[in-house]
Amino acid sequence: MQKWYTVNSMRVEVAYALPEKQKIIALDVEEGCTVRDAVRRSNIHVFFPDVDVETVKVGIFGKAVRNADEQALKEGERVELYRELKVDPKQARANRAAKTTKD
């Protein structure tokens, strides 16, 4: 299978996951494409309508990106979209600890 790339293009991925459904979308983008631009171009909201591509928190390979509108991507990077936490991690640990002391 032959791949068609534009001049100075690169391959990146955009990933999102719920407990019951995951999606990784491969994109060919131009050099200098920002993290937010890649999220917009992925059309991830078609698969996950609750995702707001303009405000969703993102990272690259598990490391948070502070300014997705300015950070340029590099060849092969995977942009990960993060879900909001339902429970604060500290509170979740405290809840588990309290439960085990009752047992």
C-alpha positions in Angstrom: 0.0 0.0 0.0 1.5 3.3 -1.0 1.3 6.2 1.4 0.7 9.7 0.1 2.2 12.5 2.2 2.3 16.2 1.5 5.6 17.9 1.6 6.9 18.2 5.2 4.1 16.1 6.7 4.3 13.8 9.6 2.2 11.0 11.2 0.7 11.5 14.7 -2.0 9.9 16.7 -4.9 11.2 18.8 -6.2 8.8 21.5 -9.2 8.8 23.8 -10.5 6.0 26.1 -13.5 5.3 28.2 -13.7 2.1 30.3 -15.9 0.5 27.6 -14.6 2.1 24.4 -11.2 3.3 23.1 -10.1 5.0 19.9 -6.8 5.9 18.4 -6.9 8.0 15.2 -3.8 8.3 13.0 -3.4 11.6 11.2 -1.0 13.0 8.6 -0.4 16.6 9.5 2.0 19.3 8.4 5.1 20.1 10.4 4.3 22.8 13.0 0.8 21.4 13.7 -0.2 22.2 17.2 -1.6 19.7 19.7 -5.0 21.4 19.6 -5.0 21.4 15.8 -4.4 17.7 15.7 -7.3 17.1 18.2 -9.6 19.2 16.1 -8.6 17.4 12.8 -9.0 14.0 14.4 -12.8 14.4 14.6 -12.7 12.5 17.8 -16.0 14.2 18.8 -17.7 12.0 16.2 -16.9 8.9 18.2 -17.2 10.6 21.6 -19.7 13.5 21.4 -19.1 14.5 25.0 -15.5 15.5 24.2 -15.1 19.3 23.8 -12.1 19.5 21.5 -11.5 23.1 22.4 -11.2 22.6 26.1 -10.3 19.0 26.8 -7.1 18.5 28.7 -4.4 16.7 26.7 -1.0 15.1 27.0 1.7 13.5 24.8 2.6 10.0 25.8 1.3 10.5 29.4 2.9 13.9 30.0 0.5 16.8 30.4 0.6 19.6 27.8 0.1 23.0 29.4 -0.6 25.0 26.2 -2.1 22.8 23.5 -2.8 25.8 21.3 1.0 26.6 21.0 2.9 23.3 21.4 3.9 21.9 18.1 3.9 18.1 17.6 6.8 15.9 16.4 6.7 12.9 14.1 5.2 9.9 15.8 3.8 11.5 18.9 0.5 10.4 20.4 -1.8 13.0 21.8 -3.9 11.6 24.6 -7.2 13.3 25.7 -7.8 13.2 29.4 -11.2 12.6 31.1 -12.1 14.6 34.2 -11.6 12.7 37.5 -14.8 11.7 39.2 -13.1 11.4 42.6 -10.0 13.2 43.8 -7.2 10.5 44.0 -6.4 11.4 47.6 -10.0 11.0 48.6 -10.3 7.7 46.7 -7.3 6.4 48.7 -8.8 7.6 51.9 -12.1 5.9 51.0 -10.3 2.6 50.3 -8.4 2.8 53.5 -11.5 3.5 55.5 -13.3 0.5 53.9 -10.4 -1.9 54.7 -10.3 -0.8 58.4 -14.0 -1.6 58.7 -13.6 -5.2 57.3 
